[in-house]
């Protein structure tokens, strides 16, 4: 059975009664075509089932209609943490609305950084969305060499960014303010020994949340701070460490919900009632975690999905010619404390 030939631009032009150039402009999203003609072209496209040749179109528009999403974490972490699923969902919505393909790139080691660098420099994508960076990460320098428009998820903390050399905007939430509000809530409950399980301190979000914890307390006992890694296992390790050092602690602020879930398990093992003996608060308000803990978790809500959508929107905003948003247009979303049974 012979496969029927795919409809061509010429066939669409003949059906619509317009020139091939007019069809090309409509298909490529050029706004300079009268609406009556554009509607005839769209109708002919639907009737014939015409599908644009992306490779040919990219030669004309110099666009690939694809964006790289680079997560500076191994796949075992990315697929186990609902934070990444929520952010990717927001990014996907933002890209899909403009008919742009998402290309996911993960990094686990130095070889992966080199692979990602080669891909980004190879002319496959129109830009990059990058998040979960660590302070010693080589990705910012690699991306700068690739010369791609880039938006970062999270406030950059490496020296180049502070000097404005990267020229890339970012989307973040008010990590410090949200942490400060959570700790003040615990203090307001009458808790006098509030501990903190941090995130990995080579990430700016974790440092900002630690600073917010310190902001809320007049005097901070360093024994009440234990470093975690944004995972349940890290929360468990840090909670055990804190209880061994300061058994009389009566509240814990964990830097994210997953760490808080690990802390809750250890408190239960040690016979500590939550919130009667120890009040617990987290950060993120990821519903698959925060509503399923025992008891349900008081936490700081950040709109993770909206952050992803805004990253995509910021990156694609410049494709019409006005240029990518500058660093002065960074977006920092507000946070809100969500009170549940744990505190």
C-alpha positions as CSV (number, residue, x, y, z in Angstrom):
1,X,0.0,0.0,0.0
2,X,1.5,3.3,-1.1
3,X,1.6,6.1,1.5
4,X,0.0,9.3,0.3
5,X,2.3,12.3,0.0
6,X,2.3,14.8,2.8
7,X,0.4,18.1,1.9
8,X,2.8,20.9,0.9
9,X,2.8,24.6,1.4
10,X,1.9,24.9,-2.3
11,X,-1.1,22.7,-1.8
12,X,-2.3,24.8,1.2
13,X,-1.7,28.0,-0.8
14,X,-3.8,26.7,-3.7
15,X,-6.6,25.6,-1.4
16,X,-6.6,29.0,0.4
17,X,-6.2,31.0,-2.8
18,X,-3.2,32.9,-1.5
19,X,0.6,32.9,-2.2
20,X,3.0,30.4,-0.8
21,X,4.7,33.3,1.0
22,X,1.5,34.2,2.8
23,X,1.0,30.6,3.9
24,X,4.6,30.5,5.2
25,X,4.1,33.7,7.2
26,X,0.9,32.4,8.8
27,X,2.4,29.0,9.7
28,X,5.4,30.7,11.2
29,X,3.3,33.0,13.4
30,X,4.0,36.2,11.5
31,X,1.4,38.8,12.8
32,X,1.7,40.8,9.5
33,X,-1.0,38.9,7.6
34,X,-4.6,40.3,7.3
35,X,-6.9,38.3,9.6
36,X,-9.2,37.3,6.7
37,X,-6.3,35.8,4.8
38,X,-4.9,34.2,7.9
39,X,-8.2,32.5,8.6
40,X,-8.4,31.1,5.1
41,X,-4.9,29.7,5.5
42,X,-5.7,28.1,8.9
43,X,-8.9,26.6,7.4
44,X,-6.9,25.1,4.5
45,X,-4.3,23.7,6.9
46,X,-7.0,22.0,8.9
47,X,-8.7,20.6,5.7
48,X,-5.5,19.2,4.2
49,X,-3.9,18.1,7.5
50,X,-0.8,20.0,6.8
51,X,2.0,19.6,9.3
52,X,4.9,22.1,9.2
53,X,8.4,20.8,8.6
54,X,10.2,22.0,11.7
55,X,13.6,21.5,10.3
56,X,12.8,23.7,7.3
57,X,11.0,26.2,9.4
58,X,14.0,26.6,11.7
59,X,16.1,27.5,8.7
60,X,13.8,30.4,8.0
61,X,13.0,31.5,11.6
62,X,16.3,30.6,13.1
63,X,14.3,29.1,15.9
64,X,14.1,25.5,17.0
65,X,10.9,25.7,19.1
66,X,12.7,23.7,21.8
67,X,14.0,24.7,25.2
68,X,16.5,22.8,27.4
69,X,15.4,22.3,31.0
70,X,18.6,21.7,33.0
71,X,18.3,20.3,36.5
72,X,21.6,20.1,38.4
73,X,20.7,16.9,40.2
74,X,21.0,13.1,39.5
75,X,17.9,11.4,38.1
76,X,17.4,9.4,41.4
77,X,16.8,12.7,43.2
78,X,14.8,14.3,40.5
79,X,12.3,11.5,40.1
80,X,11.9,11.0,43.9
81,X,11.2,14.6,44.9
82,X,7.8,16.0,44.1
83,X,9.3,19.5,44.0
84,X,10.8,18.8,40.6
85,X,7.6,17.3,39.3
86,X,5.7,20.4,40.2
87,X,8.3,22.8,38.7
88,X,8.4,20.7,35.5
89,X,4.7,20.8,35.2
90,X,4.7,24.5,35.4
91,X,7.4,24.8,32.8
92,X,5.7,22.3,30.5
93,X,2.5,24.4,30.7
94,X,4.3,27.6,29.8
95,X,6.1,26.0,26.9
96,X,3.1,24.0,25.6
97,X,1.1,27.2,25.4
98,X,3.6,28.5,22.8
99,X,4.1,25.2,21.0
100,X,7.6,24.7,22.3
101,X,9.2,21.4,23.1
102,X,10.8,20.6,26.5
103,X,14.2,18.9,26.4
104,X,15.1,17.6,29.9
105,X,18.8,17.4,30.8
106,X,20.0,16.0,34.1
107,X,23.6,16.2,35.6
108,X,25.1,13.6,37.9
109,X,28.9,14.2,37.4
110,X,31.5,16.1,35.5
111,X,31.1,14.0,32.4
112,X,27.4,15.0,32.4
113,X,28.3,18.7,32.6
114,X,30.5,18.3,29.5
115,X,27.7,16.5,27.7
116,X,25.2,19.2,28.6
117,X,27.6,21.9,27.5
118,X,28.1,20.3,24.1
119,X,24.4,20.0,23.6
120,X,23.6,23.6,24.6
121,X,26.3,24.9,22.3
122,X,25.2,22.7,19.4
123,X,22.3,24.8,18.2
124,X,19.5,22.4,19.2
125,X,17.5,24.7,21.4
126,X,16.4,28.3,21.7
127,X,17.3,28.8,25.4
128,X,17.7,27.1,28.7
129,X,15.9,27.0,32.0
130,X,18.2,25.9,34.8
131,X,17.5,25.2,38.5
132,X,18.8,23.4,41.6
133,X,22.3,24.7,41.1
134,X,25.0,24.3,43.8
135,X,27.6,27.0,44.5
136,X,30.5,25.1,43.0
137,X,28.5,24.0,39.9
138,X,30.3,24.6,36.6
139,X,27.0,24.9,34.7
140,X,26.8,28.7,34.8
141,X,30.1,29.1,33.1
142,X,29.3,26.3,30.6
143,X,26.0,28.0,29.8
144,X,27.7,31.4,29.4
145,X,30.1,29.9,26.9
146,X,27.2,28.4,24.9
147,X,25.8,31.9,24.6
148,X,22.2,30.8,25.1
149,X,19.4,32.9,26.6
150,X,18.9,31.5,30.1
151,X,16.6,31.9,33.0
152,X,17.5,30.5,36.4
153,X,15.2,28.9,39.0
154,X,16.3,30.3,42.3
155,X,18.5,33.3,43.1
156,X,22.0,32.8,41.8
157,X,24.7,32.8,44.5
158,X,28.0,32.4,42.6
159,X,30.3,35.4,42.3
160,X,29.8,36.1,38.6
161,X,26.1,36.5,39.1
162,X,26.6,39.0,41.9
163,X,28.7,41.1,39.5
164,X,26.0,40.8,36.8
165,X,28.3,39.0,34.4
166,X,25.8,36.3,33.5
167,X,23.1,38.8,32.5
168,X,20.4,36.1,33.2
169,X,17.2,36.7,35.2
170,X,15.8,34.4,37.8
171,X,12.5,33.4,39.4
172,X,12.4,32.6,43.1
173,X,10.3,32.7,46.2
174,X,10.9,34.7,49.4
175,X,12.8,32.0,51.1
176,X,14.1,34.1,53.9
177,X,10.8,35.8,54.7
178,X,8.9,32.5,54.6
179,X,11.4,30.9,57.0
180,X,11.2,33.9,59.3
181,X,7.4,33.6,59.4
182,X,7.5,29.9,60.2
183,X,9.9,30.3,63.1
184,X,8.0,33.2,64.5
185,X,4.9,31.1,64.4
186,X,6.7,28.4,66.5
187,X,8.0,31.0,69.0
188,X,4.4,32.4,69.2
189,X,3.2,29.0,70.3
190,X,5.5,29.4,73.4
191,X,8.3,27.2,72.1
192,X,11.7,28.2,73.6
193,X,14.1,25.8,72.0
194,X,13.4,25.9,68.2
195,X,15.8,23.7,66.2
196,X,16.5,24.0,62.5
197,X,17.2,21.3,59.9
198,X,18.8,23.1,57.0
199,X,19.0,22.1,53.4
200,X,22.4,21.6,51.7
201,X,24.3,24.8,52.5
202,X,25.9,24.9,49.0
203,X,22.4,26.0,47.7
204,X,21.2,29.6,48.1
205,X,17.7,28.6,49.0
206,X,18.9,26.7,52.0
207,X,21.2,29.5,53.1
208,X,18.3,32.0,52.8
209,X,16.0,29.8,55.0
210,X,18.8,29.5,57.6
211,X,19.1,33.2,57.6
212,X,15.3,33.5,58.1
213,X,15.5,31.1,61.0
214,X,18.2,33.3,62.6
215,X,16.2,36.5,61.9
216,X,13.3,35.2,64.0
217,X,15.4,34.3,67.1
218,X,17.1,36.8,69.5
219,X,19.7,34.2,70.4
220,X,20.6,31.1,68.4
221,X,22.2,28.1,70.1
222,X,24.4,26.6,67.4
223,X,23.6,23.1,68.8
224,X,20.1,23.6,67.6
225,X,21.1,23.7,63.9
226,X,21.8,20.5,62.0
227,X,22.5,20.3,58.2
228,X,20.2,18.2,56.1
229,X,20.0,17.7,52.3
230,X,16.3,18.3,51.4
231,X,15.6,14.5,51.6
232,X,13.6,12.4,54.1
233,X,16.7,10.5,55.0
234,X,18.6,13.7,55.6
235,X,15.8,14.9,57.8
236,X,16.0,11.7,59.8
237,X,19.7,12.0,60.3
238,X,19.5,15.6,61.4
239,X,16.6,15.0,63.8
240,X,18.5,12.2,65.5
241,X,21.6,14.5,65.8
242,X,19.5,17.3,67.3
243,X,17.7,15.1,69.8
244,X,21.1,13.6,70.9
245,X,22.6,17.1,71.4
246,X,19.5,18.9,72.8
247,X,17.0,16.4,74.0
248,X,14.9,19.2,75.6
249,X,14.1,20.9,72.2
250,X,10.4,21.7,71.8
251,X,10.1,22.8,68.1
252,X,11.7,22.1,64.7
253,X,11.7,24.1,61.6
254,X,12.8,21.9,58.6
255,X,14.0,23.6,55.4
256,X,11.6,21.6,53.3
257,X,8.6,19.2,53.6
258,X,10.6,16.1,52.8
259,X,13.1,16.8,55.6
260,X,10.2,17.5,57.9
261,X,8.6,14.1,57.0
262,X,11.9,12.4,58.0
263,X,12.0,14.4,61.3
264,X,8.5,13.4,62.1
265,X,9.4,9.7,61.8
266,X,12.3,10.0,64.2
267,X,10.2,12.0,66.7
268,X,7.6,9.2,66.6
269,X,10.4,6.5,67.1
270,X,11.7,8.5,70.1
271,X,8.3,8.7,71.7
272,X,7.9,12.5,71.2
273,X,4.3,13.6,70.6
274,X,3.7,16.2,67.8
275,X,2.8,18.9,68.5
276,X,2.4,18.4,72.3
277,X,6.1,17.7,73.0
278,X,7.7,19.0,69.8
279,X,6.0,21.3,67.2
280,X,7.2,20.8,63.6
281,X,7.0,23.1,60.6
282,X,8.3,22.7,57.0
283,X,8.7,24.6,53.8
284,X,7.2,24.1,50.3
285,X,3.6,23.0,51.0
286,X,3.9,20.1,48.6
287,X,0.5,18.5,49.1
288,X,1.5,14.9,48.4
289,X,3.9,15.3,51.4
290,X,2.4,17.9,53.7
291,X,-1.1,16.5,53.8
292,X,0.0,12.9,54.2
293,X,2.4,13.2,57.1
294,X,1.2,12.2,60.6
295,X,0.1,14.7,61.8
296,X,-0.4,16.9,58.7
297,X,2.3,19.4,58.4
298,X,2.3,23.1,59.1
299,X,4.5,24.5,56.4
300,X,5.4,27.6,54.3
301,X,3.7,27.6,50.9
302,X,5.6,28.6,47.8
303,X,3.9,28.3,44.4
304,X,6.3,25.9,42.8
305,X,4.3,25.3,39.6
306,X,3.8,29.0,39.0
307,X,7.5,29.5,39.4
308,X,8.1,27.0,36.6
309,X,5.5,28.7,34.4
310,X,7.0,32.1,35.0
311,X,10.5,30.8,34.1
312,X,9.2,29.6,30.7
313,X,7.3,32.8,30.1
314,X,10.3,34.9,30.9
315,X,12.5,33.0,28.6
316,X,10.1,33.0,25.6
317,X,9.0,36.6,26.1
318,X,11.9,37.8,23.9
319,X,11.3,35.5,20.9
320,X,9.2,38.2,19.2
321,X,12.3,40.5,19.1
322,X,12.1,42.5,22.2
323,X,14.9,40.5,23.9
324,X,15.1,38.4,26.9
325,X,14.1,39.9,30.2
326,X,17.1,41.6,32.0
327,X,18.3,40.8,35.4
328,X,16.4,43.8,36.7
329,X,13.2,42.0,36.0
330,X,13.8,39.1,38.4
331,X,10.6,37.7,40.0
332,X,10.4,36.8,43.7
333,X,7.1,35.3,44.6
334,X,5.6,35.8,48.1
335,X,5.2,32.9,50.5
336,X,2.4,32.1,53.0
337,X,2.3,30.0,56.2
338,X,-0.2,27.1,56.0
339,X,-1.2,25.9,59.5
340,X,-2.0,22.3,60.0
341,X,-1.9,19.9,63.0
342,X,1.9,19.6,63.5
343,X,2.3,23.2,64.9
